[in-house]
């Protein structure tokens, strides 16, 4: 497995990973009608634009790639509220590679990249009910900082918790 900066031609694969991971990871948390309606083809152009407009290394997308192709990705950039803090907005892998260490390697690569951009810490948001993700982040040294927001994805009221990780 290797991690690398995403290229514009990775957008279809990133969109596929995004949709597939959401449909499995958020089953039972996000309403089924929302998950069932997700289509990679509708997300591809948005991912392509995000990848192309990246300001590497302070903002961009990293992909995790195996012989099977792109199996995970992380998208990041500056926090909207605190520019010295980076925010990992997306970190997803296909369910088939969960538990193989790919997520951990992708997270470490993202933290290394963010450290090169002179951020002092990184944050991310995770659904309170997503116990698997919370265990993953906590095992990797992330800590909930007490901040929470309500998310209404798919019409459901979901709590998201903010996690922090020091950089440097």
URCOR-V826250 format. One record per residue. N is the residue number from 1. RES is the residue in one letter. PHI is phi in whole degrees, -180 to 180 (* if undefined). Layout:
n | res | phi
N | RES | PHI
N | RES | PHI
This chain:
n | res | phi
1 | X | *
2 | X | -130
3 | X | -113
4 | X | -157
5 | X | -65
6 | X | -70
7 | X | -112
8 | X | -54
9 | X | -74
10 | X | -84
11 | X | -54
12 | X | -62
13 | X | -69
14 | X | -61
15 | X | -62
16 | X | -63
17 | X | -62
18 | X | -57
19 | X | -65
20 | X | -61
21 | X | -67
22 | X | -61
23 | X | -64
24 | X | -93
25 | X | -65
26 | X | -103
27 | X | -61
28 | X | 89
29 | X | -109
30 | X | -102
31 | X | -53
32 | X | -57
33 | X | -61
34 | X | -70
35 | X | -64
36 | X | -65
37 | X | -82
38 | X | -68
39 | X | -136
40 | X | -54
41 | X | -63
42 | X | -79
43 | X | -98
44 | X | -57
45 | X | -67
46 | X | -66
47 | X | -66
48 | X | -60
49 | X | -62
50 | X | -62
51 | X | -67
52 | X | -66
53 | X | -87
54 | X | -58
55 | X | -112
56 | X | -64
57 | X | -94
58 | X | -79
59 | X | -154
60 | X | 165
61 | X | -133
62 | X | -105
63 | X | -117
64 | X | -104
65 | X | -128
66 | X | -120
67 | X | -62
68 | X | -83
69 | X | 109
70 | X | -73
71 | X | -119
72 | X | -167
73 | X | -160
74 | X | -135
75 | X | -113
76 | X | -150
77 | X | -178
78 | X | -71
79 | X | -65
80 | X | -68
81 | X | -94
82 | X | -135
83 | X | -58
84 | X | -76
85 | X | -109
86 | X | -89
87 | X | -128
88 | X | -87
89 | X | -86
90 | X | -144
91 | X | -151
92 | X | -137
93 | X | -139
94 | X | -65
95 | X | -55
96 | X | -64
97 | X | -109
98 | X | -59
99 | X | 83
100 | X | -99
101 | X | 97
102 | X | -65
103 | X | -61
104 | X | -64
105 | X | -64
106 | X | -65
107 | X | -62
108 | X | -62
109 | X | -65
110 | X | -65
111 | X | -64
112 | X | -63
113 | X | -61
114 | X | -65
115 | X | -64
116 | X | -68
117 | X | -90
118 | X | 69
119 | X | -73
120 | X | -96
121 | X | -154
122 | X | -121
123 | X | -130
124 | X | -156
125 | X | -115
126 | X | -137
127 | X | -62
128 | X | -56
129 | X | -80
130 | X | -90
131 | X | -60
132 | X | -61
133 | X | -66
134 | X | -63
135 | X | -63
136 | X | -59
137 | X | -65
138 | X | -64
139 | X | -66
140 | X | -92
141 | X | 95
142 | X | -79
143 | X | -133
144 | X | -64
145 | X | -105
146 | X | 96
147 | X | -78
148 | X | -146
149 | X | -137
150 | X | -96
151 | X | -119
152 | X | -118
153 | X | -58
154 | X | 69
155 | X | 89
156 | X | -92
157 | X | -92
158 | X | -124
159 | X | -89
160 | X | -115
161 | X | -109
162 | X | -93
163 | X | -115
164 | X | -123
165 | X | -145
166 | X | -70
167 | X | -118
168 | X | 100
